Amino acid sequence: MKGFLIRLILKLYLSTFRHNLHTDEAVTKLTKEGKRIVFFCWHNQLALSLGQSGIYRFASMISRSKDGDILAPVVESFGHVVVRASSSKGASAGLIEMLEHMNKGYHAAMAVDGPKGPKYQAKPGALYLAKKADCILVPVLCNCKSFFRFNSWDNFILPKPFAKVDLHLLKPIQISESVDKETVEQELAEVQKNIMELTRVYSKDII
């Protein structure tokens, strides 16, 4: 009962945010064509995007942690599918399950530096998933001027009630089909550089 109340309060809290959604034209075109997308954000921005996430059907990867136990039902309550995995246990199985949902028409949503960081250090999971699903990557970045900042590994950001949140679905990132380790490392470095440059622009108040 306690867990249910926490999840209910959290969902109601997230629903108070006033989102301004900014979608790149290429993203709109791809979704209208029925193409699948791997959306990715920073772990500390998860709360900023969740309240607006109902515009797409996602399969979301969430860690097998106590925080994940609270977050997973909230994500499901917005109409999404949850895949539980962690960096140390079940990561490969989690990606396979994500791919299965994408083959059923779901988009994917991942925290690219999660679940344990380091903060703002992209990991290759999103790239591998996009390659296996033969789709593209779309960075999701948010900004907010009224928020709480937690003393966690990622300095998690939680907007204050009724805060204005700018949510940007940015220009897609095209990657190759190759899963060769050297190619993946090179592309990951390019994604890291690109997303950090974009973060300084589109998340300037919370970085």
Backbone torsions as a table, in degrees:
resi	resn	phi	psi	omega
1	MET	NA	-41.7	179.9
2	LYS	-61.7	-44.0	179.5
3	GLY	-63.1	-38.9	179.1
4	PHE	-62.6	-43.6	-179.5
5	LEU	-65.0	-39.5	178.4
6	ILE	-61.8	-45.3	-179.4
7	ARG	-65.5	-39.4	179.2
8	LEU	-64.5	-45.4	179.4
9	ILE	-63.1	-41.0	-179.7
10	LEU	-63.9	-42.9	179.2
11	LYS	-64.1	-43.9	178.5
12	LEU	-62.2	-40.2	178.7
13	TYR	-61.1	-49.4	-179.3
14	LEU	-61.4	-31.6	-177.8
15	SER	-72.2	-11.7	179.8
16	THR	-81.1	-15.3	-176.0
17	PHE	-65.7	142.5	178.7
18	ARG	-101.1	97.6	-174.6
19	HIS	-85.5	137.6	165.9
20	ASN	-111.5	110.2	-175.4
21	LEU	-92.8	127.4	178.4
22	HIS	-121.2	112.4	-174.8
23	THR	-115.2	126.4	176.6
24	ASP	-61.2	141.9	-176.9
25	GLU	-57.9	-35.6	-179.6
26	ALA	-65.4	-34.8	177.6
27	VAL	-67.0	-44.9	177.8
28	THR	-58.8	-43.7	-179.7
29	LYS	-62.9	-44.7	-179.1
30	LEU	-63.1	-42.8	-179.4
31	THR	-69.0	-35.1	176.8
32	LYS	-65.9	-30.5	178.2
33	GLU	-81.9	-1.9	179.0
34	GLY	80.9	15.2	179.6
35	LYS	-76.5	145.8	177.7
36	ARG	-89.0	150.9	-174.8
37	ILE	-135.8	142.9	169.1
38	VAL	-99.0	103.0	175.8
39	PHE	-84.6	138.8	177.6
40	PHE	-139.8	147.0	179.8
41	CYS	-138.6	176.6	171.7
42	TRP	-80.2	148.7	-177.4
43	HIS	-59.1	-37.3	-176.1
44	ASN	-75.2	-3.6	179.0
45	GLN	-106.7	8.3	-176.7
46	LEU	-56.2	-44.6	-176.1
47	ALA	-67.1	-27.3	-177.5
48	LEU	-71.7	-31.3	-175.7
49	SER	-95.1	-22.1	-170.1
50	LEU	-62.2	-41.1	-176.9
51	GLY	-63.9	-19.5	-179.3
52	GLN	-105.7	2.5	-170.1
53	SER	-74.6	-7.9	-178.5
54	GLY	-68.4	-7.2	-179.9
55	ILE	-72.6	-18.0	176.5
56	TYR	-129.8	158.7	173.3
57	ARG	-95.3	118.3	-176.2
58	PHE	-112.4	151.1	156.9
59	ALA	-105.1	119.5	-173.8
60	SER	-113.3	131.6	176.8
61	MET	-89.5	123.9	-177.8
62	ILE	-128.2	140.2	-173.7
63	SER	-68.1	156.5	175.7
64	ARG	-87.7	72.4	-178.0
65	SER	-135.2	173.0	177.9
66	LYS	-64.0	-40.6	176.2
67	ASP	-62.8	-39.5	178.1
68	GLY	-64.4	-34.0	177.9
69	ASP	-62.1	-32.8	178.0
70	ILE	-79.9	-42.2	-174.1
71	LEU	-72.3	-37.8	-173.9
72	ALA	-55.3	-50.1	178.9
73	PRO	-64.4	-29.8	177.4
74	VAL	-66.2	-44.7	177.9
75	VAL	-60.8	-43.5	179.0
76	GLU	-63.0	-33.4	-178.8
77	SER	-67.6	-18.8	175.5
78	PHE	-88.9	6.2	175.0
79	GLY	95.0	16.2	-177.0
80	HIS	-105.5	165.4	174.9
81	VAL	-97.9	140.2	-179.0
82	VAL	-112.5	133.7	173.3
83	VAL	-116.0	122.3	-178.1
84	ARG	-94.8	127.7	179.1
85	ALA	-158.4	174.2	177.1
86	SER	-148.8	166.0	-179.0
87	SER	-69.1	-25.7	-176.3
88	SER	-100.4	-20.8	-177.0
89	LYS	-144.5	119.6	173.0
90	GLY	84.4	14.4	-177.8
91	ALA	-65.1	-46.6	-179.5
92	SER	-64.7	-43.1	178.0
93	ALA	-63.6	-35.3	178.4
94	GLY	-64.1	-41.8	178.6
95	LEU	-65.7	-38.3	177.6
96	ILE	-63.2	-42.9	178.6
97	GLU	-66.6	-38.6	175.8
98	MET	-60.1	-43.0	179.8
99	LEU	-62.4	-39.5	178.1
100	GLU	-60.4	-41.9	178.7
101	HIS	-68.6	-37.1	178.2
102	MET	-64.8	-35.0	177.4
103	ASN	-67.4	-16.7	176.2
104	LYS	-93.6	2.3	175.3
105	GLY	107.8	0.0	178.5
106	TYR	-79.7	148.6	165.0
107	HIS	-81.0	169.0	176.8
108	ALA	-114.6	148.1	176.7
109	ALA	-133.5	127.7	-177.4
110	MET	-141.8	147.6	169.9
111	ALA	-89.0	111.9	-167.2
112	VAL	-70.5	-19.0	177.3
113	ASP	-109.7	8.6	-178.0
114	GLY	-89.3	175.1	-2.0
115	PRO	-88.8	-7.6	-174.8
116	LYS	-126.9	9.2	176.6
117	GLY	84.1	-163.5	8.8
118	PRO	-63.9	156.0	179.7
119	LYS	-57.8	134.8	177.3
120	TYR	59.4	30.2	175.3
121	GLN	-119.3	103.2	-175.5
122	ALA	-63.6	140.3	175.9
123	LYS	-109.9	161.7	-170.5
124	PRO	-80.2	-4.5	-174.9
125	GLY	-54.1	-45.7	-178.9
126	ALA	-64.0	-36.9	178.8
127	LEU	-66.5	-45.8	179.1
128	TYR	-60.5	-41.3	-179.5
129	LEU	-64.7	-44.5	179.5
130	ALA	-62.9	-38.4	178.5
131	LYS	-66.1	-46.4	-178.8
132	LYS	-66.2	-33.9	-178.7
133	ALA	-88.4	-3.0	-178.5
134	ASP	53.9	53.5	180.0
135	CYS	-139.7	-175.0	-174.9
136	ILE	-109.3	167.4	177.2
137	LEU	-101.4	141.3	175.2
138	VAL	-129.4	117.5	176.1
139	PRO	-70.6	139.5	176.0
140	VAL	-119.8	117.7	-179.3
141	LEU	-128.2	143.6	-176.3
142	CYS	-125.0	162.2	174.6
143	ASN	-144.8	150.6	-177.9
144	CYS	-160.7	143.2	-179.1
145	LYS	-105.5	-10.5	-179.5
146	SER	-124.5	103.7	-171.6
147	PHE	-157.5	164.3	170.3
148	PHE	-102.7	142.2	176.8
149	ARG	-117.6	121.8	-175.8
150	PHE	-87.0	155.5	178.5
151	ASN	-90.6	59.7	179.3
152	SER	-112.4	175.9	-177.1
153	TRP	-58.1	-30.3	-178.3
154	ASP	-103.7	2.6	-174.0
155	ASN	52.8	56.2	-174.1
156	PHE	-51.3	135.3	-177.5
157	ILE	-102.5	127.1	174.8
158	LEU	-126.0	110.8	178.1
159	PRO	-58.7	148.7	175.7
160	LYS	-73.4	159.6	-178.4
161	PRO	-52.6	134.9	177.5
162	PHE	65.0	19.3	178.1
163	ALA	-69.2	151.1	174.0
164	LYS	-83.6	127.8	-178.8
165	VAL	-123.9	123.6	173.8
166	ASP	-91.7	123.5	-177.0
167	LEU	-117.7	118.7	-175.1
168	HIS	-113.1	120.1	169.4
169	LEU	-97.7	104.9	-165.7
170	LEU	-91.3	178.0	-176.1
171	LYS	-55.6	130.9	-179.2
172	PRO	-58.7	149.6	177.0
173	ILE	-109.3	118.4	179.5
174	GLN	-86.9	132.7	177.0
175	ILE	-127.7	164.3	-178.5
176	SER	-78.5	172.6	177.3
177	GLU	-84.5	-14.1	-173.8
178	SER	-66.4	135.5	174.5
179	VAL	-108.5	13.4	174.3
180	ASP	-57.1	134.5	-174.0
181	LYS	-55.3	-44.6	-178.2
182	GLU	-64.7	-40.2	178.9
183	THR	-65.1	-44.7	179.8
184	VAL	-61.3	-43.6	179.9
185	GLU	-62.2	-40.6	179.4
186	GLN	-66.1	-45.1	180.0
187	GLU	-67.1	-36.8	178.2
188	LEU	-63.7	-40.2	177.7
189	ALA	-62.8	-38.4	178.3
190	GLU	-67.7	-41.9	177.2
191	VAL	-62.7	-43.5	179.2
192	GLN	-57.9	-47.8	180.0
193	LYS	-63.0	-44.4	-178.3
194	ASN	-63.7	-47.7	-174.7
195	ILE	-70.4	-32.5	177.2
196	MET	-67.9	-39.6	176.4
197	GLU	-62.3	-42.4	179.1
198	LEU	-67.9	-36.1	-180.0
199	THR	-62.2	-39.8	179.6
200	ARG	-65.0	-22.9	179.4
201	VAL	-92.5	-50.4	-170.1
202	TYR	-94.1	-11.4	177.4
203	SER	-127.3	35.3	-169.8
204	LYS	-62.5	-27.1	-176.8
205	ASP	-88.0	-11.2	-176.2
206	ILE	-122.6	-3.9	-176.2
207	ILE	-63.7	NA	NA
